[in-house]
Amino acid sequence: MNDDERKPRLHIHTGGLIILIIIILILFKVDIKSKIQSPQFQENYTYITEEIKFFWNKYISIPLKSKAGDLFIKVTNTQLEKIQNNFSENVLKTPNLDEITN
């Protein structure tokens, strides 16, 4: 079944969903400003942001930095070894008698 044969589906984007929620709250006469400024909402918001930051640091940021750092060190060491080997093969090579006379 290719893309042309699919039936059209309803796609709701995040912005449209937010606007729809705001319109519904207005229709039910909910005071959005007082709800957002309430201490309970602020505590919930703070809790959620702290949990998201904790999750981001523990499971995404720190392991990624660790893996990337290990990979960087590994790649750097292998490239340095190649440079050292090339240097010792080409620059520090002592010529033999045949090379000197020719």
ABEGO torsion letter per residue (X at the ends): XBAAABBBBBBBBAAAAAAAAAAAAAAAGBBAAAAAABAAAAAAAAAAAAAAAAAAAAAAAAAAAAAAAAAAAAAAAAAAAAAAAAAAAAAABBBBAAAAAX
